[in-house]
Amino acid sequence: MVKYKNNWIPTKTLEEMSGTNYDVLIVGSGPGGGATLQRLCELWKGQGAKKIGILEMGDKLFHSHSLNIPTQNVNTARDQLLPDNSTVVGERLPEFSGARMVYALGGRSLFWNAATPRPIREELNKWPIHRQELNVYYRMAEKLLHVTTDYAEGSSMQKILLRKLHAGGILEANDMPVAFDMTPSRQGEVHSNPWFSSINALAAALFDHPYDLAINANVSRVFLENGKTAGVEVFSPDKTAHFIRAKNVVLSASTLETPRILLNSGIQGPAIGRYLTGHVSIIAIGTIGRNQFSDKNGNLSILKFETKESPYQIQILGPDQYFSYQQFEDKELKDTLIIAFAAFGRVEPRAENRVYIDPDEKDEFGVPLQQVQYSLSDKDLQVAEQVKQGIIESAAAMGVTLDTSTLTLRPPGSDMHEASTCRMGDDPNTSATNLHGQVHGVPGLFVADNSVLPTLTAAGPVLSNVALAIRLADHIVRQSS
């Protein structure tokens, strides 16, 4: 029996890649790695001499976001597809027990729910990048992700429940920005992957500039020569070690994996792996009668945005599984509709919350695994209580009957929003990277995943990750010219 080659995107072997000296080598293919690649290929379009490589530790899984797969809806993607194609890494991280990773091309962007609000302005003012410059890159990120607030346009449910929220004093509720391409396919231009995943960025890159991609590539460490980045050691599934040379290495392996690579490389930096930040998270369920909406009641996509007074956000989604569903599926609505409240609250950035190396636990390649030290402060628990009250108040304003048994705090890591273990800043004692995402004191070594975020607001990290990754690519191109 011949194995299907799954060749919808070209790949190379590690043996082939080890014969090339790359201008930029990216480790990880999630939103940060994908956005870095896309921007480099855009800027180096027509410059054939520039060599770009990307390494992914997982295999090819889907060619698109799971919600773009014709046989899936919100419920099946969440309850069947995600568990079948992810790894609960929290099983060996007792203090971060909810953590889950997707080891595949595109990573967790194959499953994210695509909410893309910008972080609260008061927090961005504290970042080491001027806010005007940040605005430029947030706009670029929103363009790449096709962010829209029109996803539920025309829905009577959206219109009526937003009005009720505002009447109830929850004025920060509004149409949720989502990474969803609403452009129709016409004149031969195909827009069949509306929900954004990093695969979109990999595809955009492919049509601009050639790059080498290796999958099932387990990067163990970065090598330096004379204090400068020289390349990486990477294992193939047969446990063969390969050395791939590169002038610039961009680590985008994840908030938990990138510090592991740096620490196993002997890279010195007191803040590497520290300031691990996630969200306090509650996903609650409620019900509402259908009779107050029109027959074509539409879907529900509301966001209660974070404010200075309420450091949390609530995604209000529904009805039932019809927030996103395929055109083949009959929309059978009962007299009582289910509404979901997915809420995320801010957690204080604290140095003691960290990722570190456990020399006694090693992976199949003999490389030490990471361990996590994580706890919630009294302030974090107060925010969690605010999150709970925020859900209760929102439901009451909307006329939704809450199932109070669902108002429980999820285990740390369950939000899949972990960030800031290699955060950027000016002080090497409290940050792992500088304002360009370069590891302090190591020319040519950069970070471009959620771990580089200076802080994590109540907003999910993807939009900020993509904005900073595009900015990093611009910096690398300027340095290389």
Secondary structure, 3 states (H helix, E strand, C coil): CCCCCCCCCCCCCHHHHCCCEEEEEEECCCHHHHHHHHHHHHHCCCCCCCCEEEECCCECCCCCCHHHCCCCCHHHHHHHHHHHCCECHHHHCHHHCCCCECCECCHHHHCCCCECCCCCHHHHCCCCCCHHHHHHHHHHHHHHCCEECCCCCCCHHHHHHHHHHHHCCCCCEEECCEEECCCCCECCECCCCCECCHHHHHHHHHCCCCCEEECCCEEEEEEEECCEEEEEEEECCCCCEEEEEEEEEEECCCCCCHHHHHHHCCCCCCCCCECCECCEEEEEEEEEEHHHCCCCCCCEEEEECCCCCCCEEEEEEECCCCCCCCCCCCCCCCCEEEEEEEEEECCCCCCCCEEEEEEEEECCCCCEEEEEECCCCHHHHHHHHHHHHHHHHHHHHHCCEECHHHCCCCCCCCCCCCECCCCECCCCCCCCECCCCEECCCCCEEECCHHHCCCCCCCCCHHHHHHHHHHHHHHHHHHHC
